[in-house]
Amino acid sequence: MKSVYTIQNFIKMFYLESNIPAYLYANDNLIYTAPKQTALTYPPQKYLENLTDCSEHISYCSTDYGVYYGCVHIDCDSNLILVLGPVNNIP
């Protein structure tokens, strides 16, 4: 049986389960989002730089306006970075 597991499928299912937007970057280029986004809704560049420049495997940052973004550096491919958010504590 052929495996259907891909990082894109994981991101899609993660979004459907959590309702947290996810962005997959390869070499600092956006290659996949869930849900589909426009450039107006991508994570702001200044926060994205804070997340991607971090040497930690998992990192997060808070914005000036009380929103959080998370970042995971993918082990199996050092060029891949998964950014999650925005999230906040307002229902």
A tleap script that builds the chain and sets N, CA, C and O, in Angstrom:
source leaprc.protein.ff14SB
mol = sequence {
  NMET LYS SER VAL TYR THR ILE GLN ASN PHE
  ILE LYS MET PHE TYR LEU GLU SER ASN ILE
  PRO ALA TYR LEU TYR ALA ASN ASP ASN LEU
  ILE TYR THR ALA PRO LYS GLN THR ALA LEU
  THR TYR PRO PRO GLN LYS TYR LEU GLU ASN
  LEU THR ASP CYS SER GLU HIE ILE SER TYR
  CYS SER THR ASP TYR GLY VAL TYR TYR GLY
  CYS VAL HIE ILE ASP CYS ASP SER ASN LEU
  ILE LEU VAL LEU GLY PRO VAL ASN ASN ILE
  CPRO
}
set mol.1.N position { 0.839 -1.174 0.000 }
set mol.1.CA position { 0.000 0.000 0.000 }
set mol.1.C position { 0.888 1.242 0.000 }
set mol.1.O position { 1.872 1.310 0.737 }
set mol.2.N position { 0.543 2.198 -0.809 }
set mol.2.CA position { 1.322 3.420 -0.929 }
set mol.2.C position { 0.974 4.382 0.206 }
set mol.2.O position { -0.201 4.583 0.515 }
set mol.3.N position { 1.986 4.970 0.820 }
set mol.3.CA position { 1.779 5.917 1.912 }
set mol.3.C position { 1.261 7.241 1.362 }
set mol.3.O position { 1.738 7.721 0.333 }
set mol.4.N position { 0.292 7.825 2.043 }
set mol.4.CA position { -0.257 9.114 1.620 }
set mol.4.C position { 0.184 10.230 2.566 }
set mol.4.O position { -0.298 11.359 2.476 }
set mol.5.N position { 1.106 9.900 3.476 }
set mol.5.CA position { 1.577 10.904 4.423 }
set mol.5.C position { 2.519 11.890 3.740 }
set mol.5.O position { 3.519 11.502 3.136 }
set mol.6.N position { 2.184 13.146 3.848 }
set mol.6.CA position { 3.065 14.227 3.409 }
set mol.6.C position { 2.948 15.345 4.436 }
set mol.6.O position { 1.986 15.403 5.202 }
set mol.7.N position { 3.920 16.214 4.443 }
set mol.7.CA position { 3.851 17.349 5.372 }
set mol.7.C position { 2.654 18.240 5.027 }
set mol.7.O position { 2.049 18.831 5.921 }
set mol.8.N position { 2.310 18.340 3.750 }
set mol.8.CA position { 1.147 19.133 3.350 }
set mol.8.C position { -0.143 18.531 3.884 }
set mol.8.O position { -1.028 19.263 4.327 }
set mol.9.N position { -0.263 17.202 3.849 }
set mol.9.CA position { -1.452 16.553 4.416 }
set mol.9.C position { -1.525 16.772 5.915 }
set mol.9.O position { -2.607 16.999 6.457 }
set mol.10.N position { -0.382 16.708 6.593 }
set mol.10.CA position { -0.358 16.971 8.025 }
set mol.10.C position { -0.840 18.389 8.319 }
set mol.10.O position { -1.656 18.596 9.217 }
set mol.11.N position { -0.335 19.367 7.561 }
set mol.11.CA position { -0.715 20.770 7.781 }
set mol.11.C position { -2.209 20.956 7.542 }
set mol.11.O position { -2.886 21.634 8.315 }
set mol.12.N position { -2.714 20.363 6.485 }
set mol.12.CA position { -4.141 20.461 6.181 }
set mol.12.C position { -4.986 19.889 7.310 }
set mol.12.O position { -5.960 20.513 7.730 }
set mol.13.N position { -4.626 18.717 7.803 }
set mol.13.CA position { -5.380 18.094 8.898 }
set mol.13.C position { -5.209 18.864 10.206 }
set mol.13.O position { -6.152 18.976 10.990 }
set mol.14.N position { -4.006 19.394 10.444 }
set mol.14.CA position { -3.766 20.204 11.633 }
set mol.14.C position { -4.693 21.414 11.645 }
set mol.14.O position { -5.296 21.735 12.669 }
set mol.15.N position { -4.800 22.084 10.495 }
set mol.15.CA position { -5.677 23.256 10.424 }
set mol.15.C position { -7.136 22.870 10.648 }
set mol.15.O position { -7.852 23.545 11.388 }
set mol.16.N position { -7.572 21.801 10.019 }
set mol.16.CA position { -8.970 21.381 10.174 }
set mol.16.C position { -9.297 21.037 11.622 }
set mol.16.O position { -10.415 21.277 12.077 }
set mol.17.N position { -8.337 20.479 12.346 }
set mol.17.CA position { -8.553 20.088 13.740 }
set mol.17.C position { -8.436 21.262 14.712 }
set mol.17.O position { -9.204 21.350 15.671 }
set mol.18.N position { -7.478 22.165 14.472 }
set mol.18.CA position { -7.187 23.231 15.446 }
set mol.18.C position { -7.707 24.606 15.046 }
set mol.18.O position { -7.872 25.480 15.898 }
set mol.19.N position { -7.965 24.803 13.761 }
set mol.19.CA position { -8.365 26.101 13.225 }
set mol.19.C position { -7.260 27.145 13.386 }
set mol.19.O position { -7.535 28.344 13.449 }
set mol.20.N position { -6.017 26.687 13.454 }
set mol.20.CA position { -4.851 27.571 13.513 }
set mol.20.C position { -4.186 27.550 12.144 }
set mol.20.O position { -3.803 26.482 11.667 }
set mol.21.N position { -4.040 28.713 11.497 }
set mol.21.CA position { -3.386 28.747 10.190 }
set mol.21.C position { -1.947 28.234 10.271 }
set mol.21.O position { -1.264 28.419 11.279 }
set mol.22.N position { -1.503 27.590 9.198 }
set mol.22.CA position { -0.151 27.043 9.135 }
set mol.22.C position { 0.487 27.426 7.804 }
set mol.22.O position { -0.168 27.461 6.763 }
set mol.23.N position { 1.778 27.710 7.870 }
set mol.23.CA position { 2.539 28.159 6.703 }
set mol.23.C position { 3.808 27.331 6.614 }
set mol.23.O position { 4.549 27.232 7.592 }
set mol.24.N position { 4.069 26.741 5.467 }
set mol.24.CA position { 5.273 25.948 5.261 }
set mol.24.C position { 6.220 26.727 4.356 }
set mol.24.O position { 5.868 27.126 3.246 }
set mol.25.N position { 7.437 26.931 4.866 }
set mol.25.CA position { 8.462 27.659 4.116 }
set mol.25.C position { 9.605 26.708 3.779 }
set mol.25.O position { 9.976 25.854 4.584 }
set mol.26.N position { 10.155 26.868 2.582 }
set mol.26.CA position { 11.357 26.147 2.166 }
set mol.26.C position { 12.348 27.188 1.677 }
set mol.26.O position { 12.067 27.936 0.740 }
set mol.27.N position { 13.506 27.231 2.316 }
set mol.27.CA position { 14.524 28.223 1.953 }
set mol.27.C position { 13.952 29.640 1.939 }
set mol.27.O position { 14.209 30.412 1.016 }
set mol.28.N position { 13.188 29.968 2.953 }
set mol.28.CA position { 12.573 31.296 3.135 }
set mol.28.C position { 11.511 31.645 2.097 }
set mol.28.O position { 11.119 32.807 1.993 }
set mol.29.N position { 11.041 30.673 1.331 }
set mol.29.CA position { 9.965 30.890 0.364 }
set mol.29.C position { 8.732 30.117 0.815 }
set mol.29.O position { 8.817 28.934 1.146 }
set mol.30.N position { 7.599 30.787 0.826 }
set mol.30.CA position { 6.350 30.135 1.198 }
set mol.30.C position { 5.952 29.143 0.115 }
set mol.30.O position { 5.845 29.495 -1.059 }
set mol.31.N position { 5.730 27.879 0.532 }
set mol.31.CA position { 5.369 26.862 -0.462 }
set mol.31.C position { 3.997 26.254 -0.223 }
set mol.31.O position { 3.439 25.627 -1.124 }
set mol.32.N position { 3.436 26.426 0.981 }
set mol.32.CA position { 2.117 25.849 1.246 }
set mol.32.C position { 1.481 26.558 2.433 }
set mol.32.O position { 2.167 26.915 3.391 }
set mol.33.N position { 0.166 26.760 2.370 }
set mol.33.CA position { -0.583 27.325 3.500 }
set mol.33.C position { -1.877 26.549 3.690 }
set mol.33.O position { -2.441 25.998 2.745 }
set mol.34.N position { -2.323 26.522 4.917 }
set mol.34.CA position { -3.646 25.977 5.223 }
set mol.34.C position { -4.263 26.876 6.272 }
set mol.34.O position { -3.714 26.993 7.368 }
set mol.35.N position { -5.368 27.508 5.984 }
set mol.35.CA position { -6.112 27.508 4.725 }
set mol.35.C position { -5.387 28.354 3.680 }
set mol.35.O position { -4.366 28.978 3.969 }
set mol.36.N position { -5.921 28.365 2.480 }
set mol.36.CA position { -5.338 29.206 1.438 }
set mol.36.C position { -5.358 30.650 1.914 }
set mol.36.O position { -6.339 31.108 2.500 }
set mol.37.N position { -4.266 31.362 1.658 }
set mol.37.CA position { -4.098 32.726 2.145 }
set mol.37.C position { -3.724 33.648 0.994 }
set mol.37.O position { -3.397 33.206 -0.107 }
set mol.38.N position { -3.781 34.935 1.284 }
set mol.38.CA position { -3.247 35.938 0.365 }
set mol.38.C position { -2.084 36.617 1.066 }
set mol.38.O position { -1.887 36.436 2.268 }
set mol.39.N position { -1.321 37.387 0.328 }
set mol.39.CA position { -0.161 38.071 0.899 }
set mol.39.C position { -0.559 38.991 2.056 }
set mol.39.O position { 0.271 39.285 2.916 }
set mol.40.N position { -1.800 39.445 2.090 }
set mol.40.CA position { -2.253 40.327 3.168 }
set mol.40.C position { -2.387 39.604 4.502 }
set mol.40.O position { -2.407 40.249 5.551 }
set mol.41.N position { -2.479 38.276 4.483 }
set mol.41.CA position { -2.689 37.532 5.724 }
set mol.41.C position { -1.487 36.680 6.128 }
set mol.41.O position { -1.570 35.930 7.100 }
set mol.42.N position { -0.377 36.780 5.403 }
set mol.42.CA position { 0.829 36.052 5.800 }
set mol.42.C position { 1.359 36.635 7.107 }
set mol.42.O position { 1.068 37.788 7.427 }
set mol.43.N position { 2.130 35.861 7.867 }
set mol.43.CA position { 2.739 36.414 9.082 }
set mol.43.C position { 3.594 37.639 8.737 }
set mol.43.O position { 4.327 37.620 7.748 }
set mol.44.N position { 3.507 38.704 9.542 }
set mol.44.CA position { 4.318 39.905 9.265 }
set mol.44.C position { 5.811 39.570 9.216 }
set mol.44.O position { 6.306 38.775 10.016 }
set mol.45.N position { 6.505 40.174 8.286 }
set mol.45.CA position { 7.904 39.855 8.027 }
set mol.45.C position { 8.788 40.018 9.261 }
set mol.45.O position { 9.670 39.192 9.495 }
set mol.46.N position { 8.568 41.071 10.056 }
set mol.46.CA position { 9.460 41.285 11.202 }
set mol.46.C position { 9.330 40.161 12.239 }
set mol.46.O position { 10.312 39.821 12.899 }
set mol.47.N position { 8.143 39.586 12.388 }
set mol.47.CA position { 7.974 38.464 13.312 }
set mol.47.C position { 8.466 37.169 12.695 }
set mol.47.O position { 9.006 36.308 13.389 }
set mol.48.N position { 8.282 37.036 11.411 }
set mol.48.CA position { 8.758 35.847 10.705 }
set mol.48.C position { 10.280 35.738 10.801 }
set mol.48.O position { 10.816 34.645 10.979 }
set mol.49.N position { 10.966 36.861 10.685 }
set mol.49.CA position { 12.424 36.861 10.811 }
set mol.49.C position { 12.852 36.445 12.209 }
set mol.49.O position { 13.830 35.712 12.359 }
set mol.50.N position { 12.138 36.901 13.240 }
set mol.50.CA position { 12.460 36.496 14.615 }
set mol.50.C position { 12.321 34.989 14.783 }
set mol.50.O position { 13.143 34.360 15.449 }
set mol.51.N position { 11.296 34.413 14.187 }
set mol.51.CA position { 11.047 32.979 14.316 }
set mol.51.C position { 12.062 32.146 13.543 }
set mol.51.O position { 12.592 31.167 14.068 }
set mol.52.N position { 12.331 32.523 12.317 }
set mol.52.CA position { 13.179 31.696 11.461 }
set mol.52.C position { 14.659 31.840 11.794 }
set mol.52.O position { 15.441 30.938 11.493 }
set mol.53.N position { 15.061 32.947 12.405 }
set mol.53.CA position { 16.464 33.142 12.766 }
set mol.53.C position { 16.831 32.454 14.076 }
set mol.53.O position { 18.010 32.358 14.420 }
set mol.54.N position { 15.846 31.983 14.794 }
set mol.54.CA position { 16.083 31.324 16.077 }
set mol.54.C position { 16.760 29.974 15.845 }
set mol.54.O position { 16.399 29.244 14.922 }
set mol.55.N position { 17.743 29.646 16.684 }
set mol.55.CA position { 18.455 28.381 16.535 }
set mol.55.C position { 17.742 27.220 17.230 }
set mol.55.O position { 18.135 26.065 17.062 }
set mol.56.N position { 16.713 27.511 17.995 }
set mol.56.CA position { 15.961 26.468 18.690 }
set mol.56.C position { 15.100 25.679 17.704 }
set mol.56.O position { 14.680 26.203 16.672 }
set mol.57.N position { 14.845 24.416 18.038 }
set mol.57.CA position { 14.004 23.563 17.200 }
set mol.57.C position { 12.561 24.076 17.168 }
set mol.57.O position { 11.913 24.068 16.122 }
set mol.58.N position { 12.069 24.522 18.325 }
set mol.58.CA position { 10.721 25.074 18.448 }
set mol.58.C position { 10.839 26.453 19.082 }
set mol.58.O position { 11.530 26.625 20.086 }
set mol.59.N position { 10.166 27.430 18.496 }
set mol.59.CA position { 10.208 28.783 19.045 }
set mol.59.C position { 8.854 29.448 18.856 }
set mol.59.O position { 8.004 28.961 18.112 }
set mol.60.N position { 8.670 30.563 19.539 }
set mol.60.CA position { 7.449 31.348 19.382 }
set mol.60.C position { 7.776 32.807 19.626 }
set mol.60.O position { 8.826 33.137 20.177 }
set mol.61.N position { 6.875 33.673 19.215 }
set mol.61.CA position { 7.023 35.094 19.502 }
set mol.61.C position { 5.639 35.704 19.697 }
set mol.61.O position { 4.639 35.205 19.181 }
set mol.62.N position { 5.611 36.777 20.442 }
set mol.62.CA position { 4.369 37.534 20.604 }
set mol.62.C position { 4.530 38.856 19.874 }
set mol.62.O position { 5.620 39.427 19.824 }
set mol.63.N position { 3.450 39.326 19.318 }
set mol.63.CA position { 3.481 40.561 18.545 }
set mol.63.C position { 3.158 41.754 19.432 }
set mol.63.O position { 2.775 41.600 20.592 }
set mol.64.N position { 3.316 42.927 18.874 }
set mol.64.CA position { 2.985 44.159 19.588 }
set mol.64.C position { 1.494 44.251 19.881 }
set mol.64.O position { 1.087 45.006 20.764 }
set mol.65.N position { 0.684 43.507 19.165 }
set mol.65.CA position { -0.767 43.585 19.318 }
set mol.65.C position { -1.365 42.329 19.972 }
set mol.65.O position { -2.553 42.056 19.801 }
set mol.66.N position { -0.554 41.563 20.717 }
set mol.66.CA position { -1.058 40.467 21.529 }
set mol.66.C position { -1.374 39.176 20.822 }
set mol.66.O position { -2.189 38.386 21.299 }
set mol.67.N position { -0.743 38.950 19.696 }
set mol.67.CA position { -0.950 37.723 18.922 }
set mol.67.C position { 0.338 36.903 18.980 }
set mol.67.O position { 1.434 37.461 19.042 }
set mol.68.N position { 0.200 35.591 18.960 }
set mol.68.CA position { 1.360 34.698 19.021 }
set mol.68.C position { 1.527 33.927 17.721 }
set mol.68.O position { 0.556 33.564 17.057 }
set mol.69.N position { 2.779 33.689 17.380 }
set mol.69.CA position { 3.153 32.820 16.269 }
set mol.69.C position { 4.129 31.785 16.797 }
set mol.69.O position { 4.952 32.085 17.661 }
set mol.70.N position { 4.041 30.564 16.279 }
set mol.70.CA position { 4.974 29.510 16.635 }
set mol.70.C position { 5.739 29.052 15.416 }
set mol.70.O position { 5.311 29.267 14.282 }
set mol.71.N position { 6.872 28.418 15.654 }
set mol.71.CA position { 7.712 27.959 14.557 }
set mol.71.C position { 8.339 26.622 14.921 }
set mol.71.O position { 8.816 26.430 16.039 }
set mol.72.N position { 8.333 25.701 13.963 }
set mol.72.CA position { 8.974 24.399 14.129 }
set mol.72.C position { 9.929 24.200 12.961 }
set mol.72.O position { 9.531 24.292 11.799 }
set mol.73.N position { 11.194 23.925 13.277 }
set mol.73.CA position { 12.174 23.588 12.248 }
set mol.73.C position { 12.068 22.078 12.015 }
set mol.73.O position { 12.259 21.291 12.942 }
set mol.74.N position { 11.769 21.684 10.800 }
set mol.74.CA position { 11.505 20.286 10.461 }
set mol.74.C position { 12.807 19.482 10.449 }
set mol.74.O position { 13.765 19.854 9.771 }
set mol.75.N position { 12.838 18.380 11.203 }
set mol.75.CA position { 14.052 17.554 11.326 }
set mol.75.C position { 14.463 16.880 10.027 }
set mol.75.O position { 15.647 16.851 9.690 }
set mol.76.N position { 13.502 16.341 9.298 }
set mol.76.CA position { 13.849 15.524 8.129 }
set mol.76.C position { 14.361 16.355 6.954 }
set mol.76.O position { 14.947 15.808 6.020 }
set mol.77.N position { 14.147 17.669 6.992 }
set mol.77.CA position { 14.644 18.553 5.929 }
set mol.77.C position { 14.965 19.896 6.561 }
set mol.77.O position { 14.059 20.644 6.931 }
set mol.78.N position { 16.238 20.202 6.685 }
set mol.78.CA position { 16.645 21.417 7.391 }
set mol.78.C position { 16.232 22.700 6.664 }
set mol.78.O position { 16.338 23.788 7.232 }
set mol.79.N position { 15.768 22.590 5.431 }
set mol.79.CA position { 15.308 23.767 4.689 }
set mol.79.C position { 13.844 24.101 4.963 }
set mol.79.O position { 13.372 25.172 4.580 }
set mol.80.N position { 13.120 23.193 5.623 }
set mol.80.CA position { 11.691 23.391 5.873 }
set mol.80.C position { 11.432 23.992 7.247 }
set mol.80.O position { 12.023 23.584 8.247 }
set mol.81.N position { 10.540 24.963 7.271 }
set mol.81.CA position { 10.119 25.599 8.522 }
set mol.81.C position { 8.606 25.695 8.500 }
set mol.81.O position { 8.017 26.137 7.514 }
set mol.82.N position { 7.977 25.278 9.595 }
set mol.82.CA position { 6.524 25.351 9.745 }
set mol.82.C position { 6.196 26.478 10.712 }
set mol.82.O position { 6.642 26.466 11.860 }
set mol.83.N position { 5.422 27.447 10.256 }
set mol.83.CA position { 5.002 28.576 11.091 }
set mol.83.C position { 3.517 28.424 11.356 }
set mol.83.O position { 2.732 28.200 10.434 }
set mol.84.N position { 3.134 28.547 12.620 }
set mol.84.CA position { 1.740 28.404 13.043 }
set mol.84.C position { 1.256 29.719 13.622 }
set mol.84.O position { 1.983 30.395 14.350 }
set mol.85.N position { 0.028 30.077 13.294 }
set mol.85.CA position { -0.552 31.281 13.872 }
set mol.85.C position { -1.150 32.157 12.805 }
set mol.85.O position { -1.019 31.875 11.614 }
set mol.86.N position { -1.782 33.178 13.207 }
set mol.86.CA position { -1.786 33.792 14.531 }
set mol.86.C position { -2.795 33.141 15.468 }
set mol.86.O position { -3.822 32.617 15.037 }
set mol.87.N position { -2.479 33.186 16.758 }
set mol.87.CA position { -3.395 32.784 17.804 }
set mol.87.C position { -3.356 33.838 18.900 }
set mol.87.O position { -2.367 34.551 19.066 }
set mol.88.N position { -4.449 33.921 19.641 }
set mol.88.CA position { -4.490 34.819 20.798 }
set mol.88.C position { -5.410 34.217 21.837 }
set mol.88.O position { -5.974 33.143 21.628 }
set mol.89.N position { -5.563 34.902 22.953 }
set mol.89.CA position { -6.385 34.350 24.047 }
set mol.89.C position { -7.795 34.895 24.044 }
set mol.89.O position { -8.518 34.727 25.027 }
set mol.90.N position { -8.208 35.543 22.966 }
set mol.90.CA position { -9.565 36.052 22.850 }
set mol.90.C position { -10.384 35.023 22.081 }
set mol.90.O position { -10.024 34.674 20.956 }
set mol.91.N position { -11.482 34.529 22.662 }
set mol.91.CA position { -12.279 33.509 21.975 }
set mol.91.C position { -12.903 33.991 20.680 }
set mol.91.O position { -13.596 33.228 20.008 }
savepdb mol mol.pdb
quit
